[in-house]
Amino acid sequence: MDKDAVIERLKKELNLPNFKGRLEEKDYTEEDYQKIKKDLDDYFENYVRNVEN
């Protein structure tokens, strides 16, 4: 999938309608996508949620 497809999928799956990620122009595999998704989720848990509490 291309960069735009990855961004659209992240918006839907992570419920981030205004997400504007900066990704490299390349074809992404499902494995690439899952790593990006996990990294975003980890970032949220470690840096955003901790501030909220």
PyMOL Python script that loads the backbone (N, CA, C, O; Angstrom):
from pymol import cmd

cmd.read_pdbstr("""\
ATOM      1  N   MET A   1       0.845  -1.176   0.000  1.00  0.00           N
ATOM      2  CA  MET A   1       0.000   0.000   0.000  1.00  0.00           C
ATOM      3  C   MET A   1       0.887   1.235   0.000  1.00  0.00           C
ATOM      4  O   MET A   1       2.018   1.201   0.487  1.00  0.00           O
ATOM      5  N   ASP A   2       0.377   2.295  -0.536  1.00  0.00           N
ATOM      6  CA  ASP A   2       1.184   3.520  -0.604  1.00  0.00           C
ATOM      7  C   ASP A   2       1.006   4.351   0.675  1.00  0.00           C
ATOM      8  O   ASP A   2       0.226   4.004   1.561  1.00  0.00           O
ATOM      9  N   LYS A   3       1.743   5.438   0.737  1.00  0.00           N
ATOM     10  CA  LYS A   3       1.756   6.310   1.916  1.00  0.00           C
ATOM     11  C   LYS A   3       0.348   6.792   2.276  1.00  0.00           C
ATOM     12  O   LYS A   3      -0.033   6.771   3.447  1.00  0.00           O
ATOM     13  N   ASP A   4      -0.418   7.222   1.283  1.00  0.00           N
ATOM     14  CA  ASP A   4      -1.757   7.742   1.552  1.00  0.00           C
ATOM     15  C   ASP A   4      -2.689   6.669   2.093  1.00  0.00           C
ATOM     16  O   ASP A   4      -3.515   6.948   2.963  1.00  0.00           O
ATOM     17  N   ALA A   5      -2.566   5.444   1.589  1.00  0.00           N
ATOM     18  CA  ALA A   5      -3.395   4.349   2.076  1.00  0.00           C
ATOM     19  C   ALA A   5      -3.058   4.026   3.531  1.00  0.00           C
ATOM     20  O   ALA A   5      -3.948   3.729   4.328  1.00  0.00           O
ATOM     21  N   VAL A   6      -1.779   4.084   3.870  1.00  0.00           N
ATOM     22  CA  VAL A   6      -1.360   3.835   5.256  1.00  0.00           C
ATOM     23  C   VAL A   6      -1.964   4.893   6.177  1.00  0.00           C
ATOM     24  O   VAL A   6      -2.501   4.565   7.234  1.00  0.00           O
ATOM     25  N   ILE A   7      -1.877   6.148   5.780  1.00  0.00           N
ATOM     26  CA  ILE A   7      -2.402   7.240   6.610  1.00  0.00           C
ATOM     27  C   ILE A   7      -3.914   7.105   6.783  1.00  0.00           C
ATOM     28  O   ILE A   7      -4.427   7.279   7.888  1.00  0.00           O
ATOM     29  N   GLU A   8      -4.627   6.798   5.709  1.00  0.00           N
ATOM     30  CA  GLU A   8      -6.081   6.632   5.796  1.00  0.00           C
ATOM     31  C   GLU A   8      -6.456   5.469   6.709  1.00  0.00           C
ATOM     32  O   GLU A   8      -7.403   5.562   7.491  1.00  0.00           O
ATOM     33  N   ARG A   9      -5.719   4.389   6.604  1.00  0.00           N
ATOM     34  CA  ARG A   9      -6.000   3.217   7.446  1.00  0.00           C
ATOM     35  C   ARG A   9      -5.736   3.525   8.910  1.00  0.00           C
ATOM     36  O   ARG A   9      -6.504   3.107   9.777  1.00  0.00           O
ATOM     37  N   LEU A  10      -4.654   4.253   9.200  1.00  0.00           N
ATOM     38  CA  LEU A  10      -4.360   4.638  10.584  1.00  0.00           C
ATOM     39  C   LEU A  10      -5.462   5.538  11.137  1.00  0.00           C
ATOM     40  O   LEU A  10      -5.860   5.391  12.292  1.00  0.00           O
ATOM     41  N   LYS A  11      -5.952   6.457  10.328  1.00  0.00           N
ATOM     42  CA  LYS A  11      -7.031   7.343  10.768  1.00  0.00           C
ATOM     43  C   LYS A  11      -8.242   6.534  11.217  1.00  0.00           C
ATOM     44  O   LYS A  11      -8.847   6.824  12.248  1.00  0.00           O
ATOM     45  N   LYS A  12      -8.587   5.520  10.435  1.00  0.00           N
ATOM     46  CA  LYS A  12      -9.761   4.705  10.758  1.00  0.00           C
ATOM     47  C   LYS A  12      -9.513   3.790  11.943  1.00  0.00           C
ATOM     48  O   LYS A  12     -10.309   3.762  12.882  1.00  0.00           O
ATOM     49  N   GLU A  13      -8.412   3.039  11.909  1.00  0.00           N
ATOM     50  CA  GLU A  13      -8.168   2.030  12.939  1.00  0.00           C
ATOM     51  C   GLU A  13      -7.830   2.626  14.300  1.00  0.00           C
ATOM     52  O   GLU A  13      -8.162   2.039  15.330  1.00  0.00           O
ATOM     53  N   LEU A  14      -7.182   3.774  14.319  1.00  0.00           N
ATOM     54  CA  LEU A  14      -6.812   4.394  15.594  1.00  0.00           C
ATOM     55  C   LEU A  14      -7.756   5.527  15.984  1.00  0.00           C
ATOM     56  O   LEU A  14      -7.551   6.199  16.995  1.00  0.00           O
ATOM     57  N   ASN A  15      -8.799   5.732  15.168  1.00  0.00           N
ATOM     58  CA  ASN A  15      -9.778   6.783  15.417  1.00  0.00           C
ATOM     59  C   ASN A  15      -9.103   8.151  15.560  1.00  0.00           C
ATOM     60  O   ASN A  15      -9.319   8.880  16.528  1.00  0.00           O
ATOM     61  N   LEU A  16      -8.283   8.465  14.565  1.00  0.00           N
ATOM     62  CA  LEU A  16      -7.567   9.741  14.518  1.00  0.00           C
ATOM     63  C   LEU A  16      -7.938  10.480  13.234  1.00  0.00           C
ATOM     64  O   LEU A  16      -7.142  10.507  12.295  1.00  0.00           O
ATOM     65  N   PRO A  17      -9.121  11.075  13.172  1.00  0.00           N
ATOM     66  CA  PRO A  17      -9.590  11.664  11.918  1.00  0.00           C
ATOM     67  C   PRO A  17      -8.723  12.797  11.378  1.00  0.00           C
ATOM     68  O   PRO A  17      -8.748  13.064  10.177  1.00  0.00           O
ATOM     69  N   ASN A  18      -7.971  13.455  12.220  1.00  0.00           N
ATOM     70  CA  ASN A  18      -7.134  14.577  11.765  1.00  0.00           C
ATOM     71  C   ASN A  18      -5.659  14.225  11.660  1.00  0.00           C
ATOM     72  O   ASN A  18      -4.815  15.112  11.534  1.00  0.00           O
ATOM     73  N   PHE A  19      -5.347  12.945  11.709  1.00  0.00           N
ATOM     74  CA  PHE A  19      -3.959  12.493  11.663  1.00  0.00           C
ATOM     75  C   PHE A  19      -3.313  12.864  10.328  1.00  0.00           C
ATOM     76  O   PHE A  19      -3.866  12.600   9.261  1.00  0.00           O
ATOM     77  N   LYS A  20      -2.133  13.482  10.410  1.00  0.00           N
ATOM     78  CA  LYS A  20      -1.382  13.864   9.217  1.00  0.00           C
ATOM     79  C   LYS A  20       0.061  13.422   9.398  1.00  0.00           C
ATOM     80  O   LYS A  20       0.954  14.238   9.626  1.00  0.00           O
ATOM     81  N   GLY A  21       0.273  12.115   9.291  1.00  0.00           N
ATOM     82  CA  GLY A  21       1.607  11.573   9.488  1.00  0.00           C
ATOM     83  C   GLY A  21       2.532  11.906   8.340  1.00  0.00           C
ATOM     84  O   GLY A  21       2.097  12.089   7.203  1.00  0.00           O
ATOM     85  N   ARG A  22       3.785  11.980   8.644  1.00  0.00           N
ATOM     86  CA  ARG A  22       4.808  12.206   7.617  1.00  0.00           C
ATOM     87  C   ARG A  22       5.488  10.882   7.348  1.00  0.00           C
ATOM     88  O   ARG A  22       6.296  10.402   8.143  1.00  0.00           O
ATOM     89  N   LEU A  23       5.149  10.307   6.220  1.00  0.00           N
ATOM     90  CA  LEU A  23       5.715   9.026   5.855  1.00  0.00           C
ATOM     91  C   LEU A  23       6.466   9.153   4.538  1.00  0.00           C
ATOM     92  O   LEU A  23       6.168  10.008   3.704  1.00  0.00           O
ATOM     93  N   GLU A  24       7.430   8.293   4.382  1.00  0.00           N
ATOM     94  CA  GLU A  24       8.226   8.225   3.168  1.00  0.00           C
ATOM     95  C   GLU A  24       7.355   7.731   2.009  1.00  0.00           C
ATOM     96  O   GLU A  24       6.473   6.894   2.200  1.00  0.00           O
ATOM     97  N   GLU A  25       7.611   8.254   0.811  1.00  0.00           N
ATOM     98  CA  GLU A  25       6.919   7.792  -0.392  1.00  0.00           C
ATOM     99  C   GLU A  25       7.492   6.445  -0.802  1.00  0.00           C
ATOM    100  O   GLU A  25       8.554   6.383  -1.421  1.00  0.00           O
ATOM    101  N   LYS A  26       6.793   5.365  -0.461  1.00  0.00           N
ATOM    102  CA  LYS A  26       7.218   4.024  -0.837  1.00  0.00           C
ATOM    103  C   LYS A  26       6.042   3.089  -0.680  1.00  0.00           C
ATOM    104  O   LYS A  26       4.996   3.483  -0.164  1.00  0.00           O
ATOM    105  N   ASP A  27       6.202   1.862  -1.118  1.00  0.00           N
ATOM    106  CA  ASP A  27       5.176   0.852  -0.908  1.00  0.00           C
ATOM    107  C   ASP A  27       5.398   0.219   0.454  1.00  0.00           C
ATOM    108  O   ASP A  27       6.502  -0.222   0.772  1.00  0.00           O
ATOM    109  N   TYR A  28       4.352   0.177   1.247  1.00  0.00           N
ATOM    110  CA  TYR A  28       4.424  -0.373   2.589  1.00  0.00           C
ATOM    111  C   TYR A  28       3.786  -1.757   2.615  1.00  0.00           C
ATOM    112  O   TYR A  28       2.727  -1.977   2.027  1.00  0.00           O
ATOM    113  N   THR A  29       4.444  -2.686   3.302  1.00  0.00           N
ATOM    114  CA  THR A  29       3.886  -4.029   3.480  1.00  0.00           C
ATOM    115  C   THR A  29       2.975  -4.012   4.704  1.00  0.00           C
ATOM    116  O   THR A  29       2.944  -3.037   5.454  1.00  0.00           O
ATOM    117  N   GLU A  30       2.249  -5.081   4.894  1.00  0.00           N
ATOM    118  CA  GLU A  30       1.413  -5.200   6.091  1.00  0.00           C
ATOM    119  C   GLU A  30       2.291  -5.162   7.342  1.00  0.00           C
ATOM    120  O   GLU A  30       1.898  -4.591   8.359  1.00  0.00           O
ATOM    121  N   GLU A  31       3.456  -5.759   7.269  1.00  0.00           N
ATOM    122  CA  GLU A  31       4.387  -5.742   8.402  1.00  0.00           C
ATOM    123  C   GLU A  31       4.838  -4.309   8.715  1.00  0.00           C
ATOM    124  O   GLU A  31       4.906  -3.918   9.881  1.00  0.00           O
ATOM    125  N   ASP A  32       5.146  -3.530   7.674  1.00  0.00           N
ATOM    126  CA  ASP A  32       5.510  -2.117   7.864  1.00  0.00           C
ATOM    127  C   ASP A  32       4.371  -1.362   8.541  1.00  0.00           C
ATOM    128  O   ASP A  32       4.577  -0.593   9.481  1.00  0.00           O
ATOM    129  N   TYR A  33       3.168  -1.604   8.037  1.00  0.00           N
ATOM    130  CA  TYR A  33       2.000  -0.917   8.586  1.00  0.00           C
ATOM    131  C   TYR A  33       1.810  -1.247  10.066  1.00  0.00           C
ATOM    132  O   TYR A  33       1.577  -0.355  10.882  1.00  0.00           O
ATOM    133  N   GLN A  34       1.910  -2.526  10.406  1.00  0.00           N
ATOM    134  CA  GLN A  34       1.717  -2.934  11.800  1.00  0.00           C
ATOM    135  C   GLN A  34       2.771  -2.312  12.709  1.00  0.00           C
ATOM    136  O   GLN A  34       2.469  -1.964  13.851  1.00  0.00           O
ATOM    137  N   LYS A  35       4.001  -2.166  12.225  1.00  0.00           N
ATOM    138  CA  LYS A  35       5.059  -1.534  13.019  1.00  0.00           C
ATOM    139  C   LYS A  35       4.748  -0.051  13.235  1.00  0.00           C
ATOM    140  O   LYS A  35       4.895   0.455  14.347  1.00  0.00           O
ATOM    141  N   ILE A  36       4.325   0.638  12.193  1.00  0.00           N
ATOM    142  CA  ILE A  36       3.967   2.059  12.319  1.00  0.00           C
ATOM    143  C   ILE A  36       2.828   2.215  13.320  1.00  0.00           C
ATOM    144  O   ILE A  36       2.870   3.086  14.190  1.00  0.00           O
ATOM    145  N   LYS A  37       1.821   1.373  13.191  1.00  0.00           N
ATOM    146  CA  LYS A  37       0.659   1.432  14.084  1.00  0.00           C
ATOM    147  C   LYS A  37       1.085   1.186  15.529  1.00  0.00           C
ATOM    148  O   LYS A  37       0.657   1.905  16.431  1.00  0.00           O
ATOM    149  N   LYS A  38       1.923   0.178  15.753  1.00  0.00           N
ATOM    150  CA  LYS A  38       2.392  -0.123  17.108  1.00  0.00           C
ATOM    151  C   LYS A  38       3.216   1.033  17.671  1.00  0.00           C
ATOM    152  O   LYS A  38       3.065   1.395  18.838  1.00  0.00           O
ATOM    153  N   ASP A  39       4.084   1.611  16.845  1.00  0.00           N
ATOM    154  CA  ASP A  39       4.902   2.739  17.293  1.00  0.00           C
ATOM    155  C   ASP A  39       4.028   3.924  17.707  1.00  0.00           C
ATOM    156  O   ASP A  39       4.299   4.566  18.722  1.00  0.00           O
ATOM    157  N   LEU A  40       2.985   4.216  16.933  1.00  0.00           N
ATOM    158  CA  LEU A  40       2.075   5.314  17.284  1.00  0.00           C
ATOM    159  C   LEU A  40       1.338   5.017  18.578  1.00  0.00           C
ATOM    160  O   LEU A  40       1.192   5.888  19.435  1.00  0.00           O
ATOM    161  N   ASP A  41       0.877   3.783  18.712  1.00  0.00           N
ATOM    162  CA  ASP A  41       0.158   3.395  19.919  1.00  0.00           C
ATOM    163  C   ASP A  41       1.077   3.460  21.136  1.00  0.00           C
ATOM    164  O   ASP A  41       0.675   3.950  22.192  1.00  0.00           O
ATOM    165  N   ASP A  42       2.303   2.971  20.994  1.00  0.00           N
ATOM    166  CA  ASP A  42       3.274   3.037  22.096  1.00  0.00           C
ATOM    167  C   ASP A  42       3.573   4.485  22.470  1.00  0.00           C
ATOM    168  O   ASP A  42       3.647   4.816  23.653  1.00  0.00           O
ATOM    169  N   TYR A  43       3.744   5.342  21.482  1.00  0.00           N
ATOM    170  CA  TYR A  43       4.007   6.759  21.745  1.00  0.00           C
ATOM    171  C   TYR A  43       2.856   7.357  22.555  1.00  0.00           C
ATOM    172  O   TYR A  43       3.074   8.058  23.543  1.00  0.00           O
ATOM    173  N   PHE A  44       1.634   7.070  22.121  1.00  0.00           N
ATOM    174  CA  PHE A  44       0.481   7.595  22.835  1.00  0.00           C
ATOM    175  C   PHE A  44       0.473   7.125  24.284  1.00  0.00           C
ATOM    176  O   PHE A  44       0.305   7.925  25.205  1.00  0.00           O
ATOM    177  N   GLU A  45       0.655   5.827  24.476  1.00  0.00           N
ATOM    178  CA  GLU A  45       0.629   5.278  25.834  1.00  0.00           C
ATOM    179  C   GLU A  45       1.738   5.853  26.705  1.00  0.00           C
ATOM    180  O   GLU A  45       1.507   6.160  27.875  1.00  0.00           O
ATOM    181  N   ASN A  46       2.929   6.002  26.157  1.00  0.00           N
ATOM    182  CA  ASN A  46       4.085   6.416  26.953  1.00  0.00           C
ATOM    183  C   ASN A  46       4.181   7.920  27.171  1.00  0.00           C
ATOM    184  O   ASN A  46       4.684   8.362  28.204  1.00  0.00           O
ATOM    185  N   TYR A  47       3.707   8.708  26.217  1.00  0.00           N
ATOM    186  CA  TYR A  47       3.924  10.152  26.315  1.00  0.00           C
ATOM    187  C   TYR A  47       2.661  10.976  26.461  1.00  0.00           C
ATOM    188  O   TYR A  47       2.697  12.043  27.073  1.00  0.00           O
ATOM    189  N   VAL A  48       1.559  10.517  25.924  1.00  0.00           N
ATOM    190  CA  VAL A  48       0.337  11.294  25.998  1.00  0.00           C
ATOM    191  C   VAL A  48      -0.507  10.865  27.195  1.00  0.00           C
ATOM    192  O   VAL A  48      -0.903  11.699  28.009  1.00  0.00           O
ATOM    193  N   ARG A  49      -0.776   9.586  27.298  1.00  0.00           N
ATOM    194  CA  ARG A  49      -1.630   9.112  28.388  1.00  0.00           C
ATOM    195  C   ARG A  49      -0.983   9.396  29.740  1.00  0.00           C
ATOM    196  O   ARG A  49      -1.693   9.719  30.692  1.00  0.00           O
ATOM    197  N   ASN A  50       0.342   9.287  29.856  1.00  0.00           N
ATOM    198  CA  ASN A  50       1.014   9.552  31.125  1.00  0.00           C
ATOM    199  C   ASN A  50       0.829  11.001  31.561  1.00  0.00           C
ATOM    200  O   ASN A  50       0.774  11.282  32.759  1.00  0.00           O
ATOM    201  N   VAL A  51       0.733  11.908  30.622  1.00  0.00           N
ATOM    202  CA  VAL A  51       0.525  13.318  30.958  1.00  0.00           C
ATOM    203  C   VAL A  51      -0.906  13.543  31.431  1.00  0.00           C
ATOM    204  O   VAL A  51      -1.156  14.367  32.311  1.00  0.00           O
ATOM    205  N   GLU A  52      -1.844  12.803  30.840  1.00  0.00           N
ATOM    206  CA  GLU A  52      -3.250  12.937  31.220  1.00  0.00           C
ATOM    207  C   GLU A  52      -3.506  12.500  32.660  1.00  0.00           C
ATOM    208  O   GLU A  52      -4.392  13.041  33.322  1.00  0.00           O
ATOM    209  N   ASN A  53      -2.742  11.532  33.148  1.00  0.00           N
ATOM    210  CA  ASN A  53      -2.978  10.981  34.500  1.00  0.00           C
ATOM    211  C   ASN A  53      -2.333  11.799  35.534  1.00  0.00           C
ATOM    212  O   ASN A  53      -2.429  11.483  36.720  1.00  0.00           O
TER     213      ASN A  53
END
""", "prot")
cmd.dss("prot")
cmd.show_as("cartoon", "prot")
cmd.util.cbc("prot")
cmd.orient("prot")
